[in-house]
Amino acid sequence: MRHESPARVDLPQGTLDLLILRVVALGPIHGYAIAQRIKQVSNAALQVLQGSLYPALHRLERRGWLKAEWRQTDGGREGKFYTLTRTGRRQLEIEKANWQGLADAVTLVLGMAE
């Protein structure tokens, strides 16, 4: 039996920040690996393009939610690895709560009787 990969989903505004913070919360990781992890965990439904990913990473770093440091990757090249700051960890909790509230509200509307 063949499983088709789900259609790609366009992310609502602000969702990319939440996804990045969640992935980085697992431990130091470089940009390309963040995009790959999101793609993998979402069964390829969410694909973050470099043109969106790197500006988001820089924005989160400027806000103080991520810290970056140059390290050697498994492939032996230099890469910028991101970690969550204490402020970033707090922001992740806020973002998760906001997302859950939105998802719950949408579920209520979708579930209303016709």
Secondary structure as GFF3:
##gff-version 3
##sequence-region A 1 114
A	DSSP	alpha_helix	15	24	.	.	.	ID=ss1
A	DSSP	beta_strand	29	30	.	.	.	ID=ss2
A	DSSP	alpha_helix	31	41	.	.	.	ID=ss3
A	DSSP	alpha_helix	50	62	.	.	.	ID=ss4
A	DSSP	beta_strand	66	72	.	.	.	ID=ss5
A	DSSP	beta_strand	78	84	.	.	.	ID=ss6
A	DSSP	alpha_helix	86	110	.	.	.	ID=ss7
###
